[in-house]
Amino acid sequence: MKRVLFIDVRNAMRSQIAQAWFNYLAKDLGFAQSCGTMPANQVDPRAVTVMQEAGLDISHQTPRGVNQQMLAQAGLIVLMGKDIYPEAFAPTYIWDFRDPGDSMAQVRELRDRIRERVLDLLDEIRLEELDTITNAAQWRMLIDCLPVP
């Protein structure tokens, strides 16, 4: 099971959305957390709204600061934008998502683009899992994690 850490500056929108999508879509493939280098006081209400529109409730999530324990436990580290100093985190991926403007349409577009990147990441994790399968039970678990068309 992969542990993924999504790092953002404020941990108020991009990383919160990525964490929610990953944990919703991953099934038994992994678990995600998110954090920020300078965490906000609360999740951006626009992020809460657009995720509720998609059927996911992130209103209970709280921005957190990045710490060594999170970094040590992460199997994959994803920086959510190029506004985060990569040398400090040795990221697995750097996704170039910029903060949206004030328009809710831009926030919805960001939500949908992040969902697509998370789906791509899950496909990569599934391919990595193929290399480690040694028995039928592991095949069944992997097949159970495949999305239903």
Backbone bond lengths (Angstrom), bond angles and torsions (degrees), N, CA, C in turn:
res aa  C-N    CA-C-N  psi(-1)  N-CA   C-N-CA  omega(-1)  CA-C   N-CA-C  phi
1 M - - - 1.451 - - 1.530 108.87 -
2 K 1.317 115.80 124.22 1.462 121.50 -179.47 1.524 110.49 -80.60
3 R 1.312 114.68 138.33 1.466 121.32 171.04 1.524 106.54 -106.30
4 V 1.321 115.93 120.41 1.456 121.87 -175.88 1.526 108.51 -112.66
5 L 1.320 115.23 138.39 1.454 121.21 177.12 1.518 108.33 -120.94
6 F 1.330 116.08 118.80 1.460 122.62 176.31 1.521 107.48 -97.64
7 I 1.335 116.30 120.50 1.461 121.25 -177.63 1.518 109.71 -112.63
8 D 1.310 114.79 134.31 1.449 124.23 -179.21 1.525 107.31 -133.83
9 V 1.294 117.87 178.55 1.461 119.90 175.72 1.523 110.00 -77.95
10 R 1.318 117.48 -57.70 1.468 121.56 -173.67 1.536 113.53 -96.57
11 N 1.322 117.25 -15.40 1.471 121.72 -176.83 1.522 110.53 54.07
12 A 1.333 114.38 40.40 1.460 119.78 -177.35 1.526 113.19 -115.86
13 M 1.345 117.30 -19.00 1.455 117.78 -178.48 1.525 111.93 -142.16
14 R 1.322 118.31 -73.34 1.474 121.72 -171.23 1.522 112.23 -56.12
15 S 1.316 116.80 -52.27 1.468 120.23 -176.96 1.522 111.85 -70.83
16 Q 1.318 117.46 -32.45 1.468 120.79 177.46 1.528 110.26 -66.06
17 I 1.325 115.83 -42.21 1.465 120.67 178.16 1.532 110.05 -64.11
18 A 1.332 117.13 -44.58 1.466 120.90 179.97 1.523 111.02 -62.14
19 Q 1.320 117.06 -43.61 1.467 121.07 178.24 1.522 110.74 -59.43
20 A 1.312 117.00 -46.12 1.462 120.49 -179.10 1.521 111.39 -63.18
21 W 1.329 117.24 -46.63 1.461 119.80 179.44 1.520 110.87 -62.16
22 F 1.324 117.25 -45.62 1.456 119.94 -177.96 1.519 110.77 -60.25
23 N 1.316 117.22 -50.10 1.465 119.88 -177.00 1.527 112.01 -66.07
24 Y 1.316 117.56 -28.90 1.464 121.14 177.37 1.531 111.10 -75.19
25 L 1.318 117.26 -41.59 1.464 121.48 -172.76 1.532 114.29 -90.35
26 A 1.313 118.21 -20.13 1.461 121.26 -170.93 1.521 114.69 -73.93
27 K 1.301 117.99 -24.57 1.465 122.00 -174.04 1.520 108.44 54.34
28 D 1.320 119.41 -120.15 1.465 122.02 -177.55 1.531 113.62 -95.36
29 L 1.325 117.76 9.83 1.463 120.05 -177.82 1.520 113.57 -79.11
30 G 1.322 117.47 -24.58 1.449 118.34 -176.62 1.502 113.01 178.47
31 F 1.316 113.52 -178.17 1.457 122.46 -179.06 1.519 107.36 -141.38
32 A 1.329 116.49 139.63 1.462 120.46 -179.18 1.516 111.33 -119.16
33 Q 1.326 114.26 149.31 1.451 123.61 169.36 1.521 106.54 -127.11
34 S 1.326 116.05 163.30 1.458 119.58 174.27 1.515 108.83 -134.66
35 C 1.320 114.58 157.57 1.461 120.24 -179.89 1.519 108.79 -159.07
36 G 1.320 115.26 173.01 1.454 120.08 -179.76 1.509 112.44 -136.29
37 T 1.324 115.05 157.19 1.455 119.72 177.47 1.526 111.11 -77.50
38 M 1.316 117.13 -29.18 1.466 123.71 175.42 1.528 106.94 -138.83
39 P 1.349 117.73 75.92 1.465 120.39 -170.28 1.531 113.92 -61.80
40 A 1.325 113.82 143.58 1.463 121.89 176.37 1.523 109.62 -74.79
41 N 1.305 115.82 175.60 1.465 120.79 177.32 1.522 112.49 -79.92
42 Q 1.337 116.16 -25.61 1.463 120.24 -178.92 1.518 110.07 -154.32
43 V 1.312 114.92 161.93 1.464 120.95 174.50 1.525 107.39 -67.18
44 D 1.308 116.16 139.77 1.464 121.13 179.62 1.532 109.27 -58.57
45 P 1.322 118.09 125.40 1.474 120.60 -179.07 1.525 113.50 -57.65
46 R 1.325 117.34 -28.38 1.471 119.73 177.65 1.526 110.50 -66.73
47 A 1.329 117.02 -36.57 1.467 120.74 177.14 1.517 110.04 -65.84
48 V 1.326 116.37 -41.74 1.469 120.67 178.00 1.529 109.46 -59.49
49 T 1.324 116.55 -45.23 1.472 121.38 -178.15 1.523 111.94 -62.64
50 V 1.344 117.23 -49.20 1.470 118.26 -175.74 1.519 111.58 -70.29
51 M 1.311 117.30 -29.69 1.469 118.64 176.98 1.530 110.26 -74.31
52 Q 1.324 118.00 -35.13 1.466 119.77 174.40 1.519 110.15 -62.23
53 E 1.328 117.39 -37.98 1.462 121.13 176.44 1.530 111.00 -60.43
54 A 1.331 117.30 -30.52 1.465 122.29 179.22 1.530 111.88 -89.51
55 G 1.328 116.60 1.49 1.463 120.56 177.11 1.518 114.84 90.63
56 L 1.336 118.05 11.74 1.465 121.69 179.81 1.523 110.11 -117.90
57 D 1.320 115.90 133.32 1.458 121.37 -178.31 1.523 109.91 -101.56
58 I 1.327 117.02 111.86 1.459 120.68 176.15 1.527 111.21 -111.32
59 S 1.305 116.35 14.28 1.468 120.12 -177.57 1.525 112.44 -64.83
60 H 1.316 117.28 -23.33 1.469 121.45 -178.68 1.529 112.39 -85.96
61 Q 1.332 117.69 -11.22 1.459 121.09 -177.93 1.527 110.31 -74.63
62 T 1.318 115.37 146.66 1.456 122.25 -178.96 1.517 109.01 -125.40
63 P 1.327 118.35 133.01 1.460 119.68 175.97 1.528 111.41 -59.05
64 R 1.327 114.43 139.79 1.472 121.23 179.49 1.515 109.25 -130.18
65 G 1.313 114.13 153.88 1.453 120.01 175.02 1.513 110.49 -85.60
66 V 1.318 115.91 148.62 1.457 120.91 177.34 1.528 108.67 -68.08
67 N 1.337 116.05 143.99 1.465 119.79 176.52 1.536 109.21 -142.56
68 Q 1.306 115.13 167.11 1.465 120.97 -176.07 1.526 112.51 -62.49
69 Q 1.314 117.68 -35.72 1.460 120.54 179.95 1.528 110.47 -62.60
70 M 1.324 117.22 -45.36 1.467 120.75 177.72 1.525 110.85 -59.45
71 L 1.321 115.73 -45.62 1.467 120.05 -179.20 1.522 111.30 -63.36
72 A 1.322 116.59 -41.06 1.463 120.88 -178.74 1.523 112.07 -67.24
73 Q 1.324 117.52 -34.16 1.466 121.27 -177.57 1.523 113.02 -81.97
74 A 1.318 117.44 -16.76 1.465 120.76 -174.19 1.521 111.14 -76.76
75 G 1.332 115.05 131.36 1.462 120.99 172.27 1.510 111.21 -85.30
76 L 1.333 115.84 -28.24 1.463 122.92 176.59 1.524 107.88 -134.74
77 I 1.324 115.89 136.98 1.459 121.20 176.28 1.515 107.66 -119.62
78 V 1.331 115.38 125.43 1.456 121.26 -179.01 1.524 108.78 -119.18
79 L 1.333 116.11 118.42 1.460 120.46 172.16 1.522 107.01 -85.85
80 M 1.307 116.12 132.31 1.459 120.42 -172.59 1.524 114.13 -83.57
81 G 1.316 117.38 -6.94 1.455 120.40 178.58 1.505 111.08 -163.28
82 K 1.314 115.19 167.46 1.461 120.07 178.80 1.525 111.14 -82.12
83 D 1.336 116.88 3.05 1.463 120.86 177.69 1.529 111.61 -86.15
84 I 1.318 116.81 5.66 1.460 122.46 179.47 1.524 107.19 -110.82
85 Y 1.305 117.38 133.95 1.460 123.48 -176.22 1.524 110.02 -70.37
86 P 1.347 119.20 105.01 1.470 120.84 -172.54 1.525 114.88 -66.77
87 E 1.305 118.17 -31.69 1.459 120.09 -177.11 1.525 112.12 -62.15
88 A 1.314 117.32 -21.56 1.463 120.73 -179.20 1.531 112.55 -77.33
89 F 1.323 117.97 -16.11 1.463 119.90 -170.72 1.524 115.86 -127.02
90 A 1.300 120.01 -7.96 1.463 122.55 -175.91 1.529 110.38 46.57
91 P 1.335 116.82 61.20 1.462 119.57 -175.65 1.519 113.28 -69.30
92 T 1.329 114.51 151.10 1.450 121.09 171.82 1.523 108.76 -77.91
93 Y 1.328 116.10 -38.59 1.465 123.23 -179.00 1.520 109.73 -138.19
94 I 1.329 115.34 148.70 1.465 121.79 168.93 1.517 106.02 -122.88
95 W 1.323 115.17 111.84 1.459 121.08 177.21 1.513 107.42 -96.48
96 D 1.298 117.19 132.67 1.467 120.93 -175.34 1.528 111.50 -95.10
97 F 1.317 115.74 69.94 1.459 120.52 175.09 1.520 108.65 -99.48
98 R 1.308 115.27 121.66 1.463 119.81 176.51 1.520 108.80 -90.98
99 D 1.323 115.78 152.88 1.460 118.98 175.24 1.520 108.72 -61.87
100 P 1.331 116.59 138.81 1.462 119.13 -179.34 1.529 110.34 -74.13
101 G 1.294 115.05 165.56 1.462 120.01 173.82 1.522 109.85 -74.76
102 D 1.290 116.28 -157.75 1.466 121.40 -177.07 1.524 113.68 -80.74
103 S 1.303 117.13 -14.31 1.463 121.92 -175.74 1.532 111.74 -72.78
104 M 1.314 116.42 131.93 1.465 120.74 175.75 1.529 110.51 -63.84
105 A 1.328 116.76 -30.28 1.463 119.95 177.21 1.535 110.01 -61.77
106 Q 1.327 117.84 -38.84 1.461 121.44 177.93 1.526 111.02 -68.32
107 V 1.323 117.22 -36.28 1.469 120.63 178.38 1.527 109.68 -67.68
108 R 1.326 117.18 -40.57 1.470 120.94 176.50 1.526 110.98 -63.52
109 E 1.319 116.56 -41.69 1.464 120.23 177.72 1.530 110.32 -62.14
110 L 1.330 117.47 -42.31 1.460 121.60 176.90 1.527 110.08 -60.50
111 R 1.328 117.17 -46.70 1.471 121.75 178.25 1.521 111.04 -54.15
112 D 1.322 116.39 -46.89 1.458 121.31 -176.55 1.531 112.07 -70.18
113 R 1.333 116.98 -37.26 1.464 120.57 177.94 1.523 110.88 -67.51
114 I 1.330 116.55 -39.09 1.463 119.79 177.47 1.520 109.99 -65.35
115 R 1.320 117.81 -40.72 1.466 120.93 177.72 1.522 110.70 -57.27
116 E 1.323 117.16 -44.11 1.465 120.69 179.89 1.525 111.36 -63.43
117 R 1.323 117.80 -40.93 1.467 120.49 178.73 1.523 111.06 -66.52
118 V 1.338 116.69 -38.21 1.470 120.20 177.65 1.528 109.58 -64.62
119 L 1.319 117.79 -41.64 1.466 120.37 176.85 1.531 110.87 -60.30
120 D 1.334 117.17 -42.04 1.465 120.58 177.16 1.527 110.65 -62.32
121 L 1.333 116.67 -41.86 1.460 121.01 178.54 1.526 110.92 -62.03
122 L 1.305 117.02 -41.81 1.463 120.89 178.51 1.527 111.18 -64.40
123 D 1.318 117.26 -36.97 1.467 120.01 175.15 1.522 110.56 -62.11
124 E 1.322 117.47 -41.90 1.462 120.99 177.91 1.527 111.15 -63.20
125 I 1.316 116.52 -41.16 1.475 120.50 178.91 1.521 109.86 -64.02
126 R 1.322 117.81 -41.44 1.466 120.90 177.63 1.524 111.42 -60.47
127 L 1.332 116.38 -42.06 1.472 119.97 178.64 1.524 110.90 -64.21
128 E 1.325 117.42 -39.65 1.466 120.25 176.79 1.523 110.63 -63.31
129 E 1.326 116.37 -38.20 1.459 121.08 -179.18 1.529 111.09 -63.57
130 L 1.336 117.66 -31.65 1.463 120.56 179.16 1.528 111.52 -58.14
131 D 1.322 116.87 -34.65 1.461 121.23 -179.05 1.525 112.89 -70.41
132 T 1.328 117.58 -16.88 1.466 120.01 -174.98 1.523 113.16 -107.43
133 I 1.330 117.76 -0.38 1.459 120.60 -176.94 1.526 110.50 -73.18
134 T 1.331 115.35 128.77 1.468 120.12 -179.19 1.519 113.49 -126.09
135 N 1.356 117.51 -5.46 1.470 118.38 -179.48 1.531 110.62 -152.54
136 A 1.323 115.48 170.68 1.469 121.71 -175.98 1.524 112.20 -64.79
137 A 1.319 117.54 -35.39 1.472 119.88 -179.69 1.524 110.55 -62.57
138 Q 1.320 117.46 -38.18 1.459 120.55 178.02 1.530 111.00 -67.79
139 W 1.331 117.11 -37.29 1.472 120.30 175.60 1.521 110.37 -61.40
140 R 1.332 116.55 -45.52 1.472 120.03 -179.71 1.524 110.95 -61.09
141 M 1.340 117.40 -42.59 1.442 120.16 -179.54 1.533 110.16 -62.95
142 L 1.332 117.70 -42.89 1.438 120.72 179.39 1.524 111.84 -64.75
143 I 1.319 116.87 -42.00 1.454 121.06 178.91 1.532 110.14 -64.64
144 D 1.328 117.36 -38.37 1.466 120.41 177.35 1.504 113.16 -63.26
145 C 1.337 117.31 -23.81 1.467 122.12 -179.57 1.509 113.16 -85.22
146 L 1.333 117.86 -9.94 1.463 119.98 -179.62 1.517 109.66 -68.61
147 P 1.329 116.88 142.00 1.465 120.05 179.49 1.527 111.05 -66.86
148 V 1.297 115.31 145.80 1.457 121.53 176.48 1.514 108.15 -83.97
149 P 1.343 118.09 126.11 1.476 119.46 -178.09 1.508 112.57 -67.04
